[in-house]
Amino acid sequence: MAEIDSLLVALAHPARRGALKLLTERGEMCLCEFIEQLHIPQPNMSRHMGMLRKAGLVTDRRDARWVRYRRNAALSADLDAIVNAVMNGTDVRPGQADDFTIPQEDAA
């Protein structure tokens, strides 16, 4: 049960769901790509990816000076089904979470 709890905690934050959605679409990404796509500051994105890694949802590999992430292909079928159910019901966009940067419009 602790494994499911850890997984659900990791999926609870919109930024982490957004990262998983991007990985599902693109296969593999470096941290800088998440920062650019989700408009999340580097320290926050690193923390989110660490939580996903700790929960077993992503794996990482070092590519020179970059760390590249991908969804964990070794995730059990049951846990993968839970992840997919959560992801299919989630549409994550920048600005949904408190640590997303919301673009400022110029005052007229």
Summary of the structure (lengths in Angstrom):
residues: 108
radius of gyration: 14.2
end to end distance: 54.0
largest distance: 54.0
contacts: 293
relative contact order: 0.21
helix: 52%
strand: 14%
